[in-house]
Amino acid sequence: MKFVLVLGILALLAISVDSSASMHNPFFCYATDPIRSMTNMGSVITSYEAIRRFNFTTVNPYMSTCSPSRFWYLGRYGSRLPVAATIQTMINFVESSIQDDIVSNYEAGRTTLCREDYENIRDFTIESDFGDTFRVENGGLVTDSGRFALQNISRRFQEVFPDILSETYTPARFHFRHTGSPRTNESIRAFATGLFGEAGAANVIYEPVPEVDWLLRPFDFCPAYSEETADWDRQRVAFRDGPEIQEMIQQVNAKLGFHASNQLNFNQVFTMWNWCRFTVGVTFETSNSETGGSSAWCAPFSVNHHLLLEYFEDLGFFYSSGYGVRNQRLLENMNCGVLQDLLRHMQSENDADTLARIFMTYTDEVQSMLVALGSFRDVWPIHQHNFAQQSGRNWLTSLIASFSSNLAVVRFDCDDDDHDLIFLLNERPILVPGCDQQTGVCKLSVIVDRFQRFIDANCPTFFCSSD
């Protein structure tokens, strides 16, 4: 049996299953849709539990016949509210005349909304989606769903690797580090709570966050990277102005009954999509529903519209922290700190060293690590003109870079002194070049040889170079 996951193939299968729905249907009724496949199409605003439901399998502790001995984890923070500026934009949108205008359009027979979707839009309030938490001062804060997701992730890893991830915390066994932001701070504490319970997590010691955090926030401290990616948005903007998105805007306007000079522009349509994907993405784990929370502002979009907007977002990340960055060597070197930490941890034979090293960071760092490993590379790069040809792409951020996305590496000690490594993305084995393409098992010697330049590098300077 093959345990290795090629996420792009699963994405293609998902799209194939919904091929009839993915065509634009102006009469699609979101409120009565029992499947809601768009739940998995929110790009980096997708719920972790939603993608687990889509492609779930438990971590297999027998991927290697050797004994698990060390654990390394690089994770993104849990689901959060939009940042303050986005919250304000979303509030301004719903406090405009948009609801009254749609009601008027529906009553005049100008829309193709089903009655259920119309009533949900008519009756929408901010509190109906987010309760009383959706305020500018809460911008970027982790939600209850985000904390639950992270607690469950750590518990599942603990169940599979109890000899490494014990239920009792000791600083000799565990090392924790996060960035300086509240969202990674809250997230790593939720992860620790899943391992040790609330009382045990209160004793956890976290490595101090340095002022220049080149380990977990290298993108913020590398002028060469900023210069290299100055035009990261070019392909995304070109796609936005291209025929597929422009047709989508026309279709959304037609569904809501806006015609002639009264039509919504892209920014307004995108704000509606933000309402939709944030409501679903940050409440999924607490919704007690197989399809997650519901938002009235999902109604204007067909499945094909979600695919288009997901691709729009994928283009941005592909050219800012993916294979679209021209200077790939620089992007790989940005991971000097975490790669060096990983390699030294996996090579260590010192019984006094920690067994588990856990880091909490941002999606850019997790995505760029996948690039450094060479995983999820497509044969052809995605760009403004090949949306239709890339329906089965590997670089699909909804699946590889959701909220709480994580890269975990487990070492298995073998009798031949060349340990096995398993690379897991979101709890599933991934293909890493140079490793067994059937099982996903890597030999430590192969990984060390491939990334030798990082082991003794001076990462505070090397991370921002193209050497």
C-alpha positions as CSV (number, residue, x, y, z in Angstrom):
1,M,0.0,0.0,0.0
2,K,1.2,3.4,-0.8
3,F,1.1,5.8,2.1
4,V,2.5,8.8,0.2
5,L,0.1,11.6,-0.6
6,V,0.3,13.6,-3.7
7,L,-2.1,16.4,-2.7
8,G,-2.5,17.7,-6.3
9,I,-3.9,14.4,-7.4
10,L,-6.4,14.5,-4.6
11,A,-7.3,18.0,-5.6
12,L,-7.9,16.8,-9.1
13,L,-10.1,13.9,-7.9
14,A,-12.1,16.4,-5.8
15,I,-12.6,18.6,-8.8
16,S,-13.5,15.6,-11.0
17,V,-16.1,14.4,-8.5
18,D,-17.7,17.9,-8.6
19,S,-17.1,18.4,-12.3
20,S,-20.8,19.1,-13.0
21,A,-21.0,21.5,-10.1
22,S,-17.8,23.3,-11.1
23,M,-19.4,24.7,-14.2
24,H,-21.1,28.0,-13.4
25,N,-24.7,27.5,-12.5
26,P,-26.5,30.8,-12.0
27,F,-29.2,29.1,-10.0
28,F,-26.9,27.3,-7.6
29,C,-28.4,27.5,-4.1
30,Y,-25.8,27.6,-1.4
31,A,-28.2,27.3,1.5
32,T,-29.6,23.9,0.3
33,D,-26.2,22.4,-0.9
34,P,-25.5,19.3,1.3
35,I,-21.9,19.0,0.2
36,R,-20.4,22.5,0.1
37,S,-17.2,21.5,-1.6
38,M,-16.1,25.1,-1.5
39,T,-15.3,24.7,2.2
40,N,-11.9,23.3,1.0
41,M,-11.3,26.2,-1.4
42,G,-10.5,29.2,0.8
43,S,-6.7,29.2,0.1
44,V,-4.8,29.9,3.3
45,I,-8.1,30.8,5.1
46,T,-9.3,27.2,4.9
47,S,-10.0,25.3,8.1
48,Y,-7.6,22.6,9.0
49,E,-10.4,20.2,10.1
50,A,-12.1,20.8,6.7
51,I,-9.1,19.5,4.8
52,R,-8.7,16.6,7.3
53,R,-12.3,15.6,6.5
54,F,-11.5,15.8,2.8
55,N,-8.3,13.7,2.7
56,F,-8.1,12.2,6.2
57,T,-6.0,9.2,7.2
58,T,-4.4,8.7,10.6
59,V,-0.6,8.9,10.9
60,N,0.8,5.4,10.4
61,P,3.4,4.7,13.1
62,Y,4.6,1.7,11.0
63,M,5.8,3.7,8.0
64,S,9.2,2.6,9.0
65,T,10.1,-0.8,10.5
66,C,12.5,1.0,12.9
67,S,11.9,2.7,16.2
68,P,10.6,6.3,16.4
69,S,13.0,8.4,18.5
70,R,12.8,12.1,17.6
71,F,10.2,14.6,16.5
72,W,10.4,18.0,14.8
73,Y,7.5,20.3,14.1
74,L,7.1,23.5,12.1
75,G,3.5,24.8,12.2
76,R,1.4,27.7,11.2
77,Y,-0.8,29.4,13.7
78,G,-4.5,28.3,14.1
79,S,-7.5,29.9,12.5
80,R,-7.7,33.6,13.2
81,L,-10.0,36.6,12.6
82,P,-9.0,38.9,9.7
83,V,-6.4,41.5,10.4
84,A,-7.8,44.9,11.6
85,A,-7.7,46.6,8.1
86,T,-9.6,43.7,6.5
87,I,-12.2,43.6,9.3
88,Q,-12.8,47.3,8.8
89,T,-13.2,46.8,5.0
90,M,-15.7,43.9,5.6
91,I,-17.7,45.9,8.2
92,N,-17.8,48.9,5.8
93,F,-19.2,46.7,3.1
94,V,-22.0,45.1,5.1
95,E,-22.9,48.5,6.6
96,S,-23.3,50.0,3.1
97,S,-26.6,49.7,1.2
98,I,-25.6,46.3,-0.2
99,Q,-28.3,44.3,1.6
100,D,-31.1,46.7,0.9
101,D,-30.0,46.8,-2.8
102,I,-30.1,43.0,-3.1
103,V,-33.5,42.9,-1.4
104,S,-34.8,45.4,-3.9
105,N,-33.3,43.5,-6.8
106,Y,-34.8,40.2,-5.6
107,E,-38.3,41.7,-5.1
108,A,-38.0,43.2,-8.6
109,G,-37.2,39.8,-10.1
110,R,-33.7,40.8,-11.2
111,T,-31.7,38.1,-9.3
112,T,-31.3,34.4,-9.7
113,L,-31.0,33.8,-6.0
114,C,-33.0,30.9,-4.5
115,R,-35.4,32.1,-1.8
116,E,-33.3,30.5,1.0
117,D,-30.1,32.4,-0.1
118,Y,-32.1,35.6,-0.5
119,E,-33.6,35.4,3.0
120,N,-30.1,34.7,4.5
121,I,-28.7,37.8,2.9
122,R,-31.7,39.8,3.9
123,D,-31.5,38.7,7.5
124,F,-27.7,38.8,7.8
125,T,-26.0,40.5,10.7
126,I,-22.4,40.5,11.7
127,E,-23.4,38.7,14.9
128,S,-25.0,35.9,12.9
129,D,-21.6,35.0,11.5
130,F,-19.2,35.8,14.3
131,G,-21.1,36.7,17.4
132,D,-19.7,39.7,19.2
133,T,-16.0,39.0,18.4
134,F,-15.8,40.6,15.0
135,R,-14.3,43.9,16.0
136,V,-11.3,45.8,14.7
137,E,-9.5,45.6,18.1
138,N,-9.6,41.8,17.7
139,G,-8.0,41.8,14.3
140,G,-5.7,38.8,13.8
141,L,-6.5,37.0,17.0
142,V,-6.8,33.2,17.1
143,T,-10.3,31.8,17.4
144,D,-11.6,29.0,19.6
145,S,-11.6,26.8,16.4
146,G,-8.0,27.5,15.9
147,R,-7.1,26.5,19.4
148,F,-9.2,23.3,19.2
149,A,-7.5,22.3,15.9
150,L,-4.0,22.7,17.4
151,Q,-4.9,20.8,20.5
152,N,-6.2,18.0,18.4
153,I,-3.2,17.9,16.2
154,S,-0.8,17.6,19.1
155,R,-3.0,14.9,20.7
156,R,-3.0,12.8,17.6
157,F,0.8,13.0,17.2
158,Q,1.0,12.0,20.9
159,E,-1.2,9.0,20.4
160,V,1.0,7.8,17.5
161,F,4.4,8.6,19.1
162,P,3.8,8.3,22.9
163,D,7.5,7.4,23.6
164,I,8.6,10.8,22.1
165,L,5.7,13.0,23.0
166,S,5.0,12.1,26.6
167,E,2.0,13.5,28.5
168,T,4.4,15.0,31.1
169,Y,6.4,18.1,30.2
170,T,10.1,18.4,31.0
171,P,12.4,21.0,29.4
172,A,14.9,18.3,28.9
173,R,12.6,16.5,26.5
174,F,10.7,19.3,24.8
175,H,11.8,22.6,23.2
176,F,9.2,25.2,22.2
177,R,9.6,28.5,20.2
178,H,7.2,30.9,18.6
179,T,7.4,34.3,16.9
180,G,6.6,37.6,18.6
181,S,3.0,37.8,17.4
182,P,0.0,37.0,19.6
183,R,-1.3,34.5,17.1
184,T,1.7,32.2,17.2
185,N,2.0,32.7,21.0
186,E,-1.6,31.6,21.5
187,S,-1.2,28.8,19.0
188,I,1.8,27.1,20.5
189,R,0.2,27.3,23.9
190,A,-2.8,25.5,22.5
191,F,-0.5,22.9,21.0
192,A,1.2,22.4,24.4
193,T,-2.2,22.2,26.1
194,G,-3.1,19.3,23.8
195,L,0.0,17.5,24.9
196,F,0.1,18.2,28.6
197,G,-3.4,19.5,29.6
198,E,-3.9,23.0,30.9
199,A,-2.1,22.5,34.1
200,G,0.9,20.9,32.5
201,A,1.1,23.5,29.7
202,A,1.3,26.2,32.3
203,N,4.8,24.9,33.1
204,V,6.1,25.0,29.6
205,I,9.2,27.2,29.0
206,Y,9.4,28.9,25.6
207,E,12.6,30.1,24.0
208,P,12.8,33.9,24.2
209,V,11.9,35.7,20.9
210,P,14.9,37.7,19.6
211,E,14.4,41.2,18.2
212,V,15.7,40.0,14.8
213,D,14.0,36.7,14.4
214,W,15.8,35.3,11.3
215,L,14.9,31.8,12.3
216,L,11.1,32.0,12.2
217,R,10.5,35.3,10.4
218,P,13.4,35.5,7.9
219,F,11.2,37.2,5.3
220,D,11.0,40.3,7.5
221,F,14.7,40.8,7.8
222,C,16.1,40.1,4.3
223,P,16.3,43.2,1.9
224,A,17.4,40.9,-0.9
225,Y,14.2,38.9,-0.6
226,S,12.1,42.1,-0.5
227,E,13.8,43.3,-3.7
228,E,13.5,39.9,-5.4
229,T,9.7,39.6,-4.8
230,A,8.8,43.3,-5.3
231,D,6.5,42.3,-8.2
232,W,5.1,39.2,-6.5
233,D,1.5,40.4,-7.3
234,R,2.0,40.9,-11.0
235,Q,0.6,37.5,-12.2
236,R,-2.2,37.7,-9.7
237,V,-3.2,41.2,-10.8
238,A,-3.0,40.1,-14.5
239,F,-5.3,37.1,-13.7
240,R,-7.7,39.5,-11.9
241,D,-7.9,41.7,-14.9
242,G,-8.2,38.7,-17.3
243,P,-11.3,37.1,-18.9
244,E,-12.0,34.4,-16.3
245,I,-12.2,36.8,-13.3
246,Q,-14.0,39.5,-15.3
247,E,-16.6,36.9,-16.4
248,M,-17.0,35.8,-12.8
249,I,-17.6,39.4,-11.7
250,Q,-20.3,39.7,-14.3
251,Q,-21.9,36.5,-13.2
252,V,-21.9,37.5,-9.5
253,N,-23.5,40.8,-10.5
254,A,-26.1,39.1,-12.5
255,K,-27.0,36.7,-9.7
256,L,-27.4,39.5,-7.3
257,G,-29.4,41.6,-9.8
258,F,-26.8,44.4,-10.4
259,H,-26.8,45.7,-14.0
260,A,-25.4,48.5,-16.1
261,S,-23.6,51.2,-14.1
262,N,-24.7,49.8,-10.7
263,Q,-22.5,46.8,-10.8
264,L,-20.1,45.6,-8.0
265,N,-16.4,45.8,-8.8
266,F,-13.8,43.2,-8.0
267,N,-12.9,44.6,-4.6
268,Q,-16.5,44.4,-3.5
269,V,-16.9,40.8,-4.8
270,F,-13.6,39.8,-3.1
271,T,-14.9,41.3,0.2
272,M,-18.0,39.1,-0.1
273,W,-15.7,36.1,-0.7
274,N,-13.7,37.1,2.4
275,W,-16.9,37.1,4.4
276,C,-17.7,33.6,3.1
277,R,-14.3,32.0,3.6
278,F,-13.5,33.6,6.9
279,T,-16.9,32.7,8.4
280,V,-16.5,29.1,7.3
281,G,-12.7,28.9,7.9
282,V,-12.5,30.3,11.4
283,T,-15.6,28.6,12.9
284,F,-15.4,25.1,11.3
285,E,-14.2,23.2,14.4
286,T,-16.8,24.8,16.7
287,S,-19.7,24.6,14.2
288,N,-20.7,20.9,15.0
289,S,-21.3,20.5,11.3
290,E,-19.8,18.3,8.6
291,T,-19.7,21.2,6.3
292,G,-18.7,23.9,8.8
293,G,-20.3,27.2,9.6
294,S,-22.5,29.0,7.1
295,S,-22.4,32.5,5.7
296,A,-25.0,34.4,3.7
297,W,-22.2,35.8,1.6
298,C,-21.3,32.5,0.2
299,A,-24.6,32.6,-1.8
300,P,-23.4,34.8,-4.7
301,F,-20.6,32.2,-5.7
302,S,-20.8,29.0,-7.7
303,V,-18.2,26.3,-7.2
304,N,-16.4,27.5,-10.2
305,H,-16.1,31.0,-8.7
306,H,-14.4,29.6,-5.6
307,L,-12.0,27.8,-7.9
308,L,-11.1,31.0,-9.7
309,L,-10.6,33.0,-6.5
310,E,-8.6,30.2,-5.0
311,Y,-6.3,30.2,-8.0
312,F,-6.1,34.0,-7.7
313,E,-4.7,33.5,-4.2
314,D,-2.5,30.6,-5.2
315,L,-0.8,32.9,-7.7
316,G,0.2,35.3,-5.0
317,F,1.8,32.7,-2.8
318,F,3.4,30.9,-5.7
319,Y,5.4,34.1,-6.6
320,S,6.1,35.3,-3.1
321,S,7.0,32.1,-1.2
322,G,6.8,29.3,-3.8
323,Y,8.4,28.1,-6.9
324,G,7.6,31.3,-8.8
325,V,10.3,33.2,-6.9
326,R,13.0,33.8,-9.5
327,N,15.9,33.3,-7.2
328,Q,15.1,29.9,-5.8
329,R,18.5,29.6,-4.1
330,L,17.7,32.7,-2.0
331,L,14.3,31.3,-1.1
332,E,15.8,28.0,-0.1
333,N,18.5,29.8,2.0
334,M,15.8,31.7,3.8
335,N,15.2,28.4,5.7
336,C,18.7,28.2,6.9
337,G,17.8,28.4,10.6
338,V,15.0,25.8,10.6
339,L,16.9,23.5,8.3
340,Q,20.0,23.7,10.4
341,D,17.9,23.0,13.5
342,L,16.2,20.1,11.9
343,L,19.4,18.5,10.6
344,R,21.3,18.8,13.9
345,H,18.3,17.4,15.8
346,M,18.0,14.4,13.5
347,Q,21.7,13.8,13.5
348,S,22.1,14.0,17.3
349,E,23.0,10.8,19.2
350,N,23.2,12.7,22.5
351,D,20.7,11.3,25.0
352,A,20.8,14.7,26.8
353,D,19.3,16.5,23.8
354,T,15.6,17.2,23.6
355,L,13.5,14.6,21.8
356,A,10.9,17.0,20.4
357,R,11.4,20.5,18.9
358,I,8.3,22.5,18.2
359,F,8.1,25.8,16.3
360,M,5.1,28.0,15.5
361,T,5.4,30.5,12.7
362,Y,3.6,31.7,9.5
363,T,2.4,30.2,6.3
364,D,5.2,31.8,4.3
365,E,7.8,29.9,6.3
366,V,6.0,26.6,6.0
367,Q,5.5,27.1,2.2
368,S,9.1,28.0,1.6
369,M,10.2,24.9,3.5
370,L,8.3,22.8,1.1
371,V,10.1,24.5,-1.7
372,A,13.5,23.9,0.0
373,L,12.5,20.2,0.2
374,G,11.4,20.1,-3.4
375,S,7.9,19.0,-2.7
376,F,4.7,19.9,-4.5
377,R,6.5,21.2,-7.6
378,D,4.4,21.2,-10.7
379,V,5.7,20.3,-14.1
380,W,4.6,23.7,-15.4
381,P,4.5,26.8,-13.3
382,I,1.1,28.4,-12.7
383,H,0.5,31.8,-14.2
384,Q,-2.2,34.1,-15.4
385,H,-3.0,32.1,-18.6
386,N,-3.2,28.5,-17.5
387,F,-6.0,28.3,-14.9
388,A,-7.9,25.6,-16.8
389,Q,-4.8,23.5,-17.4
390,Q,-3.8,23.7,-13.7
391,S,-7.0,22.2,-12.1
392,G,-4.9,19.3,-10.8
393,R,-1.9,21.3,-9.6
394,N,0.2,20.4,-6.7
395,W,0.6,24.0,-5.5
396,L,-2.9,24.2,-4.0
397,T,-2.7,26.4,-0.9
398,S,-6.1,25.3,0.4
399,L,-4.6,21.8,1.0
400,I,-1.0,22.5,1.7
401,A,-1.2,25.8,3.6
402,S,-4.5,26.0,5.5
403,F,-4.8,27.3,9.0
404,S,-2.7,25.2,11.4
405,S,-0.8,23.6,8.5
406,N,2.3,21.9,9.6
407,L,5.4,20.1,8.6
408,A,6.5,17.3,11.0
409,V,9.6,15.2,10.7
410,V,10.0,11.9,12.6
411,R,13.3,10.1,13.0
412,F,13.2,6.3,13.3
413,D,16.3,4.6,14.7
414,C,17.5,1.7,12.6
415,D,20.1,-1.0,13.2
416,D,22.2,0.0,10.1
417,D,23.0,3.4,11.8
418,D,21.4,5.2,8.9
419,H,18.1,6.3,10.4
420,D,14.8,6.6,8.6
421,L,13.1,10.0,8.3
422,I,9.4,10.6,7.5
423,F,8.3,14.0,6.3
424,L,4.6,14.7,7.1
425,L,2.6,17.6,5.8
426,N,-0.7,18.0,7.7
427,E,-0.2,14.6,9.1
428,R,0.3,12.8,5.8
429,P,3.6,11.6,4.2
430,I,4.9,13.7,1.3
431,L,7.3,13.0,-1.5
432,V,10.7,14.4,-1.0
433,P,13.2,14.1,-3.9
434,G,15.9,11.5,-3.1
435,C,13.6,9.5,-0.8
436,D,11.6,6.3,-1.5
437,Q,8.9,7.4,-3.9
438,Q,6.6,4.5,-2.9
439,T,6.7,4.7,0.9
440,G,8.0,8.3,1.4
441,V,10.7,7.0,3.7
442,C,13.9,9.0,3.6
443,K,17.4,7.9,4.7
444,L,19.0,10.4,7.1
445,S,22.3,10.2,5.1
446,V,20.6,11.3,1.9
447,I,19.0,14.3,3.6
448,V,22.2,15.3,5.3
449,D,24.1,15.0,2.1
450,R,21.6,17.1,0.2
451,F,21.4,19.9,2.7
452,Q,25.0,19.7,3.9
453,R,25.6,23.4,3.2
454,F,23.2,24.3,6.1
455,I,24.7,22.2,8.8
456,D,27.7,24.5,9.7
457,A,26.4,27.6,8.0
458,N,26.4,31.0,9.8
459,C,22.6,31.3,9.4
460,P,22.3,35.0,10.7
461,T,24.0,36.0,7.4
462,F,23.6,33.0,5.2
463,F,19.8,33.0,5.3
464,C,19.7,36.2,3.2
465,S,22.2,35.1,0.5
466,S,22.2,33.2,-2.7
467,D,25.4,31.2,-1.9
